[in-house]
């Protein structure tokens, strides 16, 4: 969101990014765009979503704007009603296929609720974009909305070799369900290499239980939420990035997560899944070792094989350095800016 808002702001748009304030939220940094955090009494579950949506609607209703953009399904209702009341364009930014996330699709009543909102709102959001071609095709097939593909690519920055390389595996990103920690943590028992986890999310309590259950506490370092500029040197010094995900659900199978490109830009080889979006890029630039399925044995065997193959690690690193020149925000933001020029010209 910071990349999108910064690009729009640099192009002359007045942008306000609205989110929520948590007890442990990292302090906001000054940006070229406005930022607003809404405080909520409830922190999770149905009551949180209900409260946040009400607060967001009343906040939007007090503000003047020429367009409103909903980020994922959990903010779509206030944005829809605001756009109807004011007669302004509405945009859907689908970072996820929300109803196909594991924490939604595996809970029948929760999925039924969000699917109802999805069926009501998405046909009314004719303008939008998402992070992969596979997800764009899924939205088109289900709702007839052909969304643009705007990948969440890092800004290309100058790359300098770190003073030293450390021997550790890295996972960065949301610690949520469906990220294969149930397979990765037990695999650590057979890997002579620590795992550094940078992030937080709804799976954190289960993750800590897995660490205790498999007695790998000395092999796991939990860093919590970090700023992007703090993540950069950690990724540069790592040996192998972890990009594992469960296959079940459209969201996991067809998504193209941020971490895939974050690792790539840091020159970090990675272990990822042999899913369509990863395979497309890996055919062009081999930056990852892909595995077809999830099992602790396969993960451990693959990681040990890759760590022992210095020539392969060097090849993957060199391919990352080539690919980062192509898959970067400086190219992708042109698609974003053209989208909003057309939106307002219409």
N, C-alpha and C positions, 0 to 999 in steps of 0.2 A: 504493500500500500504506500509506503514511503516513496518508492520509485515512481509509481503512477502519479501520486500527488505532486511530487517534485517536478516531474516532466510537464504536467499540466500547468503548474504554477509558472515555470520558466517560459511557457508558451503564452502567458498573459492571462490565464484563467485565475479567478479568485476561488480557492479551494479550501473547504473545511472537512477534515477527517474526524469522524465521530466514533468513539469506542466506549469502553466501560473502565471504571477504575476498580482495581482489586486491592486487597490489603497489602499485597507484596508487589504491586505494579512498579516497574522501573520508572524513575522520574522522566517526564517528557523532556526532550531536548528541543532547542529552538530550531525551527525549520522555516522554509520559504512559504509554507502554507499554514493555515490555522489548524489547531488541534483542540478537541473537546472530549473530555472523559465524563461519562454519566455515572453517578454513584447509585448503587443499588443495595437495598437492604438484604435481599436474598442473593445467594451466591451460586446456586446450582438448581437444576431440576425445573419442573414446570413453572413454579412460582417465580423463579428468576427470569425465565423467558417472557412470562406475562408482564412482570414488572418492567423489564428492560424495554420491551416493545412499546409499552405505554409511555415510559419516560422519553423514548426516542421520538414517538409521534408528537408529543407535546413540545419537545425541543424543536423538531422540524417545523411545526406549525407556527412557531414564533419567528422563524427566520425567512428572509426573502432569498429566493434562488431561481435560477433559470433552468436547472435540471437536477435530478436526484439519482444517485447510484446506490443500489442495494448490494452489499457485499455478502453473498451467500444467503441461504433461505431464511436464516434466523433474524434477518433485518428487513425482509422483503415487504411485510405487511405495512409497517409505517410509511415506507417509501412509496408504496402503491397508493395509499390513501392520500398522502401529501400531493402526489402528482395529479390525482383526480381532482382534488379540491382546488389546486392552483392552476390546473391545465398546463402543466409543464412536462417535458419529456422525462421518461424514466428508463434507467439502464440497469441491467442485471450483470453483476460481476461474479461469475461462478468459479470460485477457487476450488470447490469440491462439487461432486454430485452428492448433495447433502443427504438425500434419502437412501443412498447406497453406502453411506459410511457405516462401519461395523456397529458402532454404538447406537445407531438408529435402526438399521435393517434387522438386527437380531432381537429387537424388542417390539413385538407386534403392535401394542397399543401406541408406543411412541412413533413407530413408522406410520401407522394409520393417521395419526394426527398431522405429522409433517407432510405426508403424501397428499392429504386434503388441501393443505396450504399450497403445495407445489402445483397441484392440478388447477387450483383457483387462480393462482398468480402468474405462473410461467407463460401461459398463452397470451397474457396481457402485456408481457414484457417482450416486445418485438426487437428491441435493441439490447445487445449484450455481447459479452465475450467470456471465454473460458481458457483454461491453461493447456489443453491438448486437442488434437484433431479427433481423437477417439471420443472424448467427452462431448465435443461439438456435434459429432454425428449422432450421439445418443440423444441429446436434447432435440435435435432436428427430427429424429425418428419418432420420438414420443410426443412432442408438442408442436412440431412444425416451425420452431424458432431456430433459424440458422445463425448461430452465434459465431462471431469472429474468434480466431485463435490468437491470443496474446500471451505468450509464455512469460513466466516470472523469471526472467534472466537477470543475472547480476550485471552491474555496471562494470565495464572493462576498465581495470586499473593496472597501473604498472606493476609488474611482478618481479620481485627480487628474491633470490634464493635465501631461505632462512639460514641463520648462523649455524644451526644444527638441526638434524632430523632425529626425532625421538621414536622409539619403537612402541606405538600404541595404535589401537583401532579407535575410530571416531564415529559416534552417532550424534548428529545434530538435527534439531527440529522438534516437532511436537512429540511428546511422549504419550501417544494416544493408542487406543485399541487398534488392532490390525497391523501394527508395525513389527510383528514377528518377534517380540521380546521373549515370548514363550519358547521359542526355538533358539534364539541367540544366547540367552543367559545360560542355559544348561550346556551349550556348546563350548562355553568358556572353560569348562573343566578340562577340556582336551587341547586347549590352545595356550601356548606359552607367550601370551601377549595381553596386556591390560586393555580394557575398554573404557574410554572417556565418553560420557553422555552429557551433551550440552542441550538443555531444554527442559520443559515441564509439560504436564498435561494430565488428562483424566485417567491415565493408566499408571501414574506414579505409585499409588499404594500397592497395586499388584506387582509392579516392577520390584519394589523393595522386598516384597514377600518372596519373589523368585530368587533374588540375590541371597536371601537368608536360607531358603530351601535348598539351593544347590551349593551353598557354602563357597561363594565366589566373591565375598566382600572385598578381599584384598586385590581382586582383579578389576573392580569397577570403581570408577570415580565419577560421582554425580556433581556436575558443575552448576546446575540450575539454568535459569534464563540469563542469557548474555546479550550484549549489544553486538550488532554485526561487526564492528571494528575490533571487538574482542575475539570473535569467532575466527577471523581471518588468520591470525598467526597460529592458532590452535590447529586449524585445518592444514596449514602449510607444513607444520612439523610432524603431522601424523603419517602413518604408513599406509593405512587402508581405510576408506570410508565405508560405512554400513548403510545400504539403501534397500533393506529388505521390506517386504510387504506381503500380506496375505492375498491370495488370488480371488477369494470369494467376494463378490460385490463389484459392480461396475466402477465404483469410485477408485478402488485399489487397482483394479486390472488395467484401467485406461488412463489413469492420472499420470502426470509428469511432475513429481514433487520438486519443491525448491532445492532440497538438499542435493539432488542429482547435479544441478548446475553449480551449486555452491562448491561442491567437491571439485568439479571440473575446473572452475576458475582458480581454485587454490592449487591446481596441478596435482590433485590427490586421486590416485586410482581408487576404484570402489568396487564393492560387491553388491550387485543388484539382481533384479529378477528378469527372467526371459519373458517379459510381457511386451505387447506390441510397441508401445511408445519408446521403451528403452532400446528395443531391438532396432528400430528405425535409425536412431542416432548412432548406435554402436556399429551398425553396418557401414556408416559413413566415416566415423571416427571411433576406433576401438579404445574407449576410455574406461571400460568396466569389464569385469568378469561376471557373466550372467549365469544364474542357476535356474533350472526349470521348476523346482518345487522346494518346499520348505521341510527340512528335517534337521535336527541338531547334528546328526552324523554327517550329513552332506555339507552343512555350513562349516563345521570344524575341519573336515577334510579339505574343503576348497580353500579356506583361509590359510591353513597350514601349507598347502601347496603353493599358493600365491606368495606368501611371506618368504618361502624358501627359494623362489625363482626371481632373483634380482634382475635378470634380463627382462622378464615380463613386466615387473614393476617399472623399470625404466622406459619400456615401450609405451605402457599406459600413460605414464607421466608426460612423455613427449607428445603423445596424441592429445592429451588435455591441453597442452600449451598451444597446439594448432587450433583445436576446436573452440577455445575460449575467444579467439579472434572473430569467430563466426557467430557463436551463440552468446550474444551480449546485448545489454539493454540499449546501447547506442543504436542498434539496428531495429530492435523490437519497438522502441518508443515511437518510431515513425508510423507504425501501424496504429498505435493508440491515438496519436495526434490527428491522423487522417480520419479516424472513427469520429472523434468529437467535432472536427471541422464539418464533416458531413451531417452530423446530428444537428448542429445549430444552424447550418445553412438550410436545412429542411424545415 
